[in-house]
Amino acid sequence: MQPSFSIGDKSVYPAHGVADVVNVENKEIAGSEITFYHLKVIGSGLKIIVPVHKAEENGMRSVATPEEIEEMYELLRDHEIPNDRQTWNRRYRGFMEKIRTGSLFEVAEVFRDLSLLKSRKTLSHGERQMLRTARDLLIRELMEAQSAPEEEVAAALEAPFGAEP
């Protein structure tokens, strides 16, 4: 399979955020030639090696387009969500699954739902951490996609909720 990312490209890797593609390498494993992406996560410096043929399946994707960003903001402005009566740990597991997909929209849903929940009740420690994680993932991607400073991106992200989460 041909790599769709090149050295120097930015990509998004699920639950880790925006990463630089720092190398594309071929290795022979068990007699087969396999191509790998070497990623370095922006912010944490974490290094990830991903087989090219598994990249899409693992959720690796390009940074969001302007159209996707506008769609994400529409999702954040939609406060008509059903009242959630699940226990915090069941809700937590569902939110973690969404974050692990790496989808801009799934992460934005977690951010929106927890931000709205926070305005109604006190979040558990795990939920507060997850809200912070979703916020950080969105901010890093939007900063990269829009070439905007963190403060500007954070303000735009939090605007639909009237206050800082």
Order of alpha helices (4+ residues) and beta strands (2+ residues): beta-beta-beta-beta-alpha-beta-alpha-alpha-alpha-alpha-alpha
